[in-house]
Amino acid sequence: MSNDMKELMQQAMNDPELNLPRNPDAYLLRPEANMLASHFYRQLAHYIIAFEKHLNHDQEVGVKMVAFGEAITMHVEAIEYSDPSLITFYGFGANRKPMQLIQHLTQLNFLLTAVDKIPNQPNRNTIGFQLQQQLDNYLQKTISPPAPESQS
């Protein structure tokens, strides 16, 4: 692992906004909640947001997968989850054809990588921004106080 990548990972682990557990045993405290795709999705979103912060304006977040003896790189446009156990990546390949990767949590294994922004696009795809909005909406729904009861 390069020193730059080690530094990036250390920054992600120490970023208070990401709220990543410092203790690997923290996942054992509530195993039933931590084994849902929604939990992995939120953690994955935090890693992608942190990774994207260090890209230049000509780069986007990509994922590199190795399957069937072939390395495939995807420009990531969206990520979804389906509890209890599926994570889905949407994007396109180098040939700009649509791609969809559906993975079970037990097989979730890929490399975040910087990919060049698609030429002739005015702006780069900022999936981290989209994920941050989704996380903020999720937190707002789960933390917001209950609506006051209407009085008759």
C-alpha positions as MATLAB code, in Angstrom:
seq = 'MSNDMKELMQQAMNDPELNLPRNPDAYLLRPEANMLASHFYRQLAHYIIAFEKHLNHDQEVGVKMVAFGEAITMHVEAIEYSDPSLITFYGFGANRKPMQLIQHLTQLNFLLTAVDKIPNQPNRNTIGFQLQQQLDNYLQKTISPPAPESQS';
ca = [
       0.000    0.000    0.000;
       1.406    3.412   -0.930;
       2.089    6.030    1.707;
      -0.569    8.274    0.144;
      -3.182    5.540    0.501;
      -2.117    4.801    4.072;
      -2.462    8.494    4.885;
      -5.880    8.635    3.223;
      -7.095    5.636    5.224;
      -5.729    7.135    8.446;
      -7.505   10.428    7.714;
     -10.754    8.564    7.076;
     -10.447    6.642   10.350;
      -9.771    9.871   12.277;
     -12.410   12.035   10.565;
     -15.028   12.827   13.249;
     -17.691   13.376   10.560;
     -17.400    9.748    9.480;
     -17.831    8.333   12.977;
     -16.072    5.088   12.112;
     -15.482    2.700   15.020;
     -11.926    2.712   16.334;
     -12.353   -0.702   17.915;
     -12.907   -3.671   15.578;
     -14.900   -5.357   18.347;
     -17.481   -2.543   18.163;
     -19.297   -4.535   15.477;
     -19.876   -7.339   17.960;
     -21.977   -5.178   20.296;
     -25.137   -5.399   18.189;
     -24.440   -8.056   15.571;
     -28.038   -8.228   14.361;
     -28.040   -4.545   13.355;
     -24.516   -4.619   11.952;
     -25.188   -7.458    9.533;
     -27.793   -5.600    7.482;
     -27.007   -4.177    4.060;
     -28.214   -0.759    5.275;
     -25.443   -0.729    7.896;
     -22.774   -1.651    5.325;
     -24.231    0.908    2.903;
     -23.814    3.718    5.452;
     -20.221    2.681    6.192;
     -19.450    2.346    2.494;
     -20.928    5.788    1.867;
     -18.625    7.291    4.517;
     -15.574    5.684    2.914;
     -16.569    6.927   -0.545;
     -17.197   10.464    0.748;
     -13.759   10.521    2.387;
     -12.092    9.076   -0.726;
     -13.790   11.580   -3.038;
     -12.610   14.534   -0.928;
      -9.038   13.770   -2.022;
      -9.694   13.561   -5.764;
      -8.881   16.415   -8.098;
     -11.575   18.053  -10.246;
     -10.769   15.852  -13.234;
     -11.391   12.605  -11.353;
     -14.413   10.649  -10.163;
     -14.935    7.697   -7.857;
     -14.621    4.357   -9.536;
     -14.540    0.779   -8.351;
     -12.261   -1.920   -9.659;
     -13.410   -5.513   -9.453;
     -11.684   -8.713  -10.405;
     -14.018  -11.435  -11.581;
     -13.656  -14.341  -13.935;
      -9.954  -13.556  -14.353;
     -10.647  -10.072  -15.683;
     -10.254   -6.661  -13.992;
     -13.242   -4.388  -14.568;
     -13.414   -0.695  -13.683;
     -16.762    1.040  -13.182;
     -17.540    4.769  -12.962;
     -19.931    4.748   -9.990;
     -23.090    6.818  -10.357;
     -25.249    5.391   -7.573;
     -25.315    2.813   -4.805;
     -28.341    1.152   -3.261;
     -28.972   -1.533   -0.678;
     -31.631   -4.127   -0.100;
     -31.847   -5.459    3.441;
     -30.937   -7.896    4.633;
     -27.940   -8.625    2.433;
     -27.536   -6.977   -1.007;
     -25.564   -3.916   -2.140;
     -25.977   -2.688   -5.725;
     -23.603   -0.401   -7.632;
     -24.817    1.420  -10.751;
     -22.532    3.043  -13.286;
     -20.792    2.472  -16.581;
     -17.586    1.001  -17.893;
     -14.781    2.387  -20.008;
     -16.931    1.756  -23.089;
     -19.673    3.925  -21.481;
     -22.122    1.043  -21.491;
     -24.296    0.732  -18.376;
     -23.158   -1.612  -15.631;
     -24.854   -2.908  -12.512;
     -23.025   -4.882   -9.854;
     -25.130   -6.745   -7.309;
     -23.188   -8.211   -4.412;
     -24.086  -10.156   -1.309;
     -22.515   -8.735    1.859;
     -20.371  -11.810    2.300;
     -18.824  -11.195   -1.138;
     -18.431   -7.424   -0.952;
     -14.907   -6.920   -2.218;
     -13.704   -4.152   -4.508;
     -11.116   -1.401   -4.786;
     -12.070    2.282   -4.692;
     -10.069    3.995   -7.405;
      -9.854    7.369   -9.092;
     -11.094    7.372  -12.677;
     -10.814   10.226  -15.150;
     -13.900   12.376  -15.574;
     -15.727   11.650  -18.802;
     -14.638   14.135  -21.502;
     -17.217   16.643  -22.750;
     -19.124   16.551  -19.460;
     -19.270   19.981  -17.823;
     -18.985   18.601  -14.290;
     -17.611   15.467  -12.741;
     -19.957   12.964  -11.147;
     -19.820   13.581   -7.393;
     -21.329   10.468   -5.878;
     -20.013   11.473   -2.444;
     -22.260   14.536   -2.485;
     -25.281   12.396   -3.383;
     -24.442    9.859   -0.673;
     -23.985   12.609    1.920;
     -27.457   13.950    1.112;
     -28.932   10.457    1.460;
     -27.172    9.931    4.798;
     -28.345   13.340    6.055;
     -31.929   12.499    5.061;
     -31.657    9.129    6.798;
     -30.307   10.708    9.976;
     -32.973   13.401    9.911;
     -35.691   10.741    9.727;
     -34.210    8.590   12.486;
     -33.258   11.381   14.895;
     -36.003   13.959   14.387;
     -38.505   14.236   17.225;
     -41.980   12.793   16.698;
     -44.609   15.104   15.270;
     -46.841   16.699   17.911;
     -50.207   15.070   18.357;
     -53.106   17.013   16.944;
     -55.588   18.267   19.469;
     -59.239   17.738   18.730;
];
